[in-house]
């Protein structure tokens, strides 16, 4: 008898017959199961049949994947993969074009299943498809089905792409290069070439030689988005597979053809929306293109390089109107240079190149500063001179800020990082702007100066300012600006006060998002904490409290004490002397069984307040409470000495009577306990070892000379 977990309840369909509901024994051979199903429909030749999923991906059931079958699955009895492969192999060789077309169409569908693909390839069916393509005598529809079937078969990795003939590769390339061709054929052909390029470097060289790059770029201008995407995919495959020399050659060609303008005009700007697949390829292209800056970013400044030293001095000379340095002595010249480099914002005045040793951003920071000074000389001079004339510590250091800003841009644009497989966060501005990093730097360095002034920052606030600037850039780029001008307008509108408002809004939204779980946690904690408060109230009643009696003349005279017995069953009370503290129960002569207590009264409802109606003060009303007992003819009247005692006793008496506590003291304590408990529950204690025992108290110091005697005169 098989175990229950080895039995799967499924339904099996077959056209023209009622479904069979069977209990599939997973330990029974699949061939035996198929024979039983065939016998149920009186079918012969069980070896020629197989089971297949009826819904979703119609995959064949095999011994290797049968354990994936779940209860309630619907399977279909169909031809065995070997029989199906044989029939289709014969069908695509039929003299009847209609039969060939139908066979190839069906082949494209069933080739997604690896079991069928193995059977078809074992009959050299893929070679037959290659021959159909090489002969090129079929109609566009048959050719489309042929190419689709071939692509599906090759995707399983059963046959190597390198086994393909050069004739086949040239034929596929000619289909892509054709100025006029069937769109479906071109889509599949582009797909096939992409797979070839990614499979080996030798195939990359063949495809690069055969495919006309002009036609590949022309595919980016067509209205068919599928062809655009496939052409972009092939272009990315060529760039990613190419060696350094080939990649530089491709980039030079693409730059000459204004690839960015092609993409911006024909894909981004014209469509307004880009699909996920195209977005990924645009992200990859952006990453590959920007990574040409990686070498500069990772190269520190060479102090012995005359060219780099000249760039540094050119920055200094462009910022300050200096007298002719040739007439100055060496010492005077060095002093002047150090002073001006300090004003320029370098930390190392005598050797500013040391500021650029950190890589990243390395020499890229020098490049961005040079670009800003030469491209926007007025803005550069205004930045430096404005800050060099500010009060001490309030100047914004240009060089230090530029180095850090360049690093921030490298991190945001992921320069030097390989494109991830799932990445799709491209920036449209990249395709509309040449020298994007340098132009962004020029906008953002002026933004930094503006933000510095808005924050009234000093040198100590440098890191805070840079955090705000990073946030301004990130938020603006996330809105996908399509031009540098649009980026500039948006990022300048996002001033420091707007950043603070956005942070506050997001913080409130985050708290609202987290509120439901916190509320649920509070509700779960309340019963436990309420019980804790109840026990505290009863313990307080057991300790007892001293009360004063108020006479009709409103003169405070005798004292009396009341306390609850440890078993919570009797209230003991009695008169005590003035100096008595915490008298034992034995000295309290009067008692009231808790079971006899009928009601708890407060304020003006108390009997002793009704008797003195018109004479009691508001303070007395707020502190007065009574309990009635027996048949409510008797009462014990209290006036608490403080609001705290009033809350403790009324809560405790409510607990004894089985009622809910209602004092403001209880609500306040509950909130405090809830807040503390929630903070403890939400405290991140991962990898924090909590000792079982408290740490030992350290020994006292040998002397106390480290203490400062703060005299009264110094206060």
C-alpha positions, 0 to 999 in steps of 0.5 A, spaced: 500 500 500 503 506 497 503 512 502 498 517 502 504 522 500 506 518 494 499 519 491 497 525 487 489 526 485 489 528 477 485 529 471 487 526 464 484 529 458 483 527 451 479 530 445 473 526 444 473 523 450 470 524 458 476 526 462 479 520 467 480 522 474 486 518 477 490 517 483 497 517 480 502 513 484 509 516 484 512 510 485 509 506 479 513 507 472 510 512 468 510 507 462 505 503 467 501 509 468 500 511 461 498 504 459 493 504 465 490 511 462 490 508 455 486 502 457 481 506 460 480 509 453 481 502 450 487 505 446 492 501 443 500 502 442 501 505 449 508 506 447 506 511 442 503 516 447 505 520 453 502 525 458 503 533 457 500 539 462 494 541 459 494 548 461 500 553 461 507 551 458 505 544 455 511 540 457 511 533 457 511 529 463 518 525 464 521 520 470 525 526 471 520 532 472 513 527 474 514 529 482 512 536 480 505 534 479 501 537 484 494 535 486 488 538 482 493 538 475 490 537 469 494 533 464 493 531 457 494 524 453 498 526 447 503 523 442 509 521 445 515 526 443 519 521 439 512 520 434 511 527 434 518 529 432 518 523 427 511 526 424 513 533 424 520 531 421 516 528 415 511 533 415 516 539 413 519 535 407 512 534 404 511 537 397 505 540 399 507 547 402 501 547 406 503 541 410 510 544 410 507 550 413 503 547 418 508 542 420 513 548 421 508 552 425 507 546 430 514 545 430 515 552 433 510 551 439 513 544 441 520 545 440 520 549 447 519 542 450 526 540 451 524 532 451 521 534 444 527 538 442 532 532 444 528 527 440 527 532 434 535 533 434 537 526 434 533 525 427 538 531 425 531 535 424 535 542 426 540 540 420 534 540 415 532 547 418 539 550 416 538 547 409 531 550 408 534 557 410 540 556 406 536 554 400 531 560 401 526 557 396 520 558 401 515 563 402 516 569 408 511 565 412 514 558 412 521 562 413 518 565 419 516 558 422 523 555 420 527 561 423 522 561 430 523 553 430 531 553 429 531 559 435 527 555 440 531 548 438 538 552 439 536 555 446 536 548 449 544 548 448 543 541 445 547 543 439 553 548 439 552 554 435 559 554 433 557 548 428 553 552 424 556 553 417 558 560 414 553 560 409 548 559 414 551 565 418 551 569 411 544 568 410 541 570 416 546 576 416 543 578 409 536 577 412 538 583 417 541 587 412 535 587 407 533 594 406 526 591 404 524 585 408 518 581 412 518 584 419 517 577 423 523 574 419 528 580 421 526 580 428 527 572 429 534 573 424 536 579 429 535 574 435 539 568 432 545 573 431 545 576 438 545 568 440 551 567 436 555 573 438 554 571 445 556 564 444 563 565 442 568 570 440 569 567 433 562 567 431 562 575 434 568 576 428 563 573 423 557 577 425 561 583 425 564 582 418 557 580 415 552 585 418 552 592 416 552 597 421 548 602 417 542 597 417 543 595 424 542 603 426 537 603 420 533 598 424 533 603 430 529 608 426 523 604 424 516 604 427 516 597 429 518 597 436 520 589 436 525 590 431 528 596 435 529 592 441 532 586 437 536 591 433 538 594 440 539 587 443 544 585 437 548 592 438 549 591 446 551 584 444 556 586 439 559 591 444 559 587 450 563 581 447 568 585 443 575 586 445 578 593 447 580 594 440 574 592 437 570 596 442 573 602 441 572 601 433 565 600 434 564 606 439 568 610 434 563 608 428 557 609 433 559 616 435 560 618 428 553 616 426 551 620 432 548 613 436 545 617 441 541 622 437 538 616 433 536 613 440 533 619 443 530 621 436 527 615 434 526 611 441 525 615 447 523 622 444 518 619 439 515 613 443 514 617 450 515 610 453 520 605 453 518 597 454 522 593 459 526 590 455 528 596 451 530 600 457 534 594 460 538 595 453 539 603 454 541 602 461 547 597 458 549 602 453 549 607 458 553 603 462 558 601 457 559 608 454 560 611 461 565 606 463 570 609 458 571 614 464 573 609 469 580 609 467 581 616 469 576 615 475 581 610 478 588 614 476 591 618 481 594 624 480 602 623 478 606 629 481 611 628 476 606 629 470 608 636 467 601 636 464 597 635 470 601 640 474 600 645 468 592 644 469 592 645 476 596 652 475 591 653 469 585 653 474 589 657 479 590 662 474 583 662 471 581 664 478 585 670 480 588 676 476 595 675 478 601 679 477 606 676 472 610 671 476 616 671 472 618 677 475 617 674 482 623 670 486 622 663 487 620 664 494 615 669 493 612 665 487 611 659 492 608 663 497 603 666 492 601 660 489 600 656 496 595 662 498 591 662 491 591 654 492 588 655 499 583 660 496 581 655 491 579 650 496 585 645 496 587 642 503 594 641 501 596 648 499 604 647 497 602 641 493 595 641 491 596 634 487 595 630 493 588 632 494 587 628 487 591 622 490 584 619 492 582 614 486 576 614 485 575 620 483 582 621 481 584 624 475 576 625 473 575 630 478 581 634 475 578 633 468 571 636 471 574 642 474 578 644 468 572 643 464 568 647 468 573 653 468 574 653 460 567 652 458 563 656 463 569 661 465 565 667 468 561 662 473 568 659 475 571 665 477 564 668 480 564 661 484 571 662 487 572 669 488 565 669 492 567 664 497 574 667 497 571 673 500 567 670 505 568 670 512 572 664 515 569 657 515 563 660 511 567 659 504 565 653 500 571 650 498 571 649 490 577 644 490 574 640 495 567 640 493 569 638 486 572 632 488 567 630 492 561 632 487 565 628 482 565 622 486 558 622 488 556 623 480 560 617 479 556 613 484 550 615 482 551 614 474 555 607 476 561 609 473 566 603 473 560 598 475 558 593 470 551 593 468 547 588 472 542 583 469 536 586 472 538 593 471 533 598 467 534 605 470 537 608 464 537 616 464 534 619 458 538 625 459 544 621 457 542 620 450 540 627 449 547 630 452 554 629 450 559 629 455 554 628 460 558 627 466 562 634 465 555 638 464 552 635 470 558 637 474 557 644 471 550 644 473 551 641 480 557 645 482 553 651 482 547 648 485 552 646 491 554 653 492 547 655 492 545 650 497 551 651 501 549 658 502 541 656 503 544 652 509 548 657 512 554 652 512 561 652 515 567 648 514 564 643 519 558 642 515 561 640 509 559 632 509 551 635 511 551 639 505 554 634 500 548 629 503 543 634 501 546 635 494 546 628 493 539 627 495 538 633 490 541 630 484 538 623 485 531 626 486 531 630 480 534 624 476 529 619 478 524 624 475 527 622 468 529 629 465 530 628 458 535 634 457 540 638 461 536 644 461 530 641 464 535 637 469 537 644 471 531 647 472 528 642 476 534 641 481 535 648 482 527 648 484 529 643 489 532 647 494 534 646 501 527 647 504 524 643 499 528 637 501 526 638 508 519 638 507 520 632 502 524 628 508 518 630 513 513 628 508 516 621 507 517 620 514 510 621 516 508 616 510 513 611 513 510 612 520 503 611 517 505 605 513 508 602 519 502 604 523 498 598 522 503 593 525 505 597 531 497 598 532 497 590 532 503 589 536 500 594 541 493 590 542 497 584 543 501 587 548 495 591 552 492 585 556 499 583 559 501 590 561 494 591 564 495 585 568 501 588 570 498 594 572 492 591 576 497 587 580 501 593 582 494 596 584 492 590 588 499 590 591 498 598 593 492 596 597 495 591 601 501 596 603 495 601 605 494 608 606 493 613 611 487 617 610 484 623 614 477 624 617 474 631 616 469 634 621 463 638 620 467 644 622 471 642 616 477 641 621 482 636 620 482 631 626 483 624 627 487 619 622 485 612 620 488 607 616 486 602 611 489 596 607 487 590 603 489 583 606 494 579 603 489 574 600 485 580 597 479 578 601 478 583 606 479 590 607 482 592 614 481 599 617 481 603 623 483 609 627 491 610 628 495 615 632 499 621 628 506 618 628 503 611 626 506 608 620 504 602 616 500 599 622 499 591 622 493 588 620 492 586 627 491 593 630 486 595 625 479 593 628 474 594 623 474 590 617 469 589 611 469 583 606 470 584 599 465 580 597 460 584 601 462 590 597 456 593 592 459 599 589 464 604 588 462 611 588 466 617 586 465 625 587 459 628 588 455 621 588 459 619 595 454 619 601 459 624 605 459 629 599 452 629 599 451 630 607 456 636 606 453 639 600 454 646 599 460 646 603 465 641 599 470 644 595 472 642 588 479 639 591 475 635 595 470 632 590 476 630 586 479 626 591 473 623 594 470 616 593 466 611 597 464 604 597 458 601 599 457 594 602 451 589 605 445 592 602 448 599 601 446 601 607 453 602 610 458 606 606 466 607 608 468 614 605 475 616 603 478 623 601 485 621 598 491 626 600 493 626 593 490 625 586 495 619 585 492 616 591 485 617 589 487 613 582 491 608 585 485 606 590 479 607 585 483 603 580 484 597 586 477 597 588 475 597 581 479 591 580 476 587 586 469 589 584 471 585 577 471 592 573 475 596 568 480 601 571 478 608 568 483 613 571 488 617 568 494 615 571 492 608 569 492 610 562 498 614 562 502 608 565 499 604 560 502 608 554 509 609 558 509 601 558 507 600 551 512 605 548 517 602 552 515 595 550 514 596 543 521 600 543 524 593 546 521 589 541 523 593 535 530 594 537 535 591 532 539 585 536 541 581 531 548 579 532 548 582 539 550 577 544 546 578 551 549 575 557 545 571 562 548 575 568 549 582 569 556 584 568 561 585 574 561 592 577 568 595 576 573 597 582 573 604 584 578 608 582 584 609 586 583 616 586 579 622 584 583 627 581 580 627 575 574 630 578 573 637 577 571 642 583 566 646 580 565 652 585 559 656 587 563 662 584 564 659 577 556 658 577 
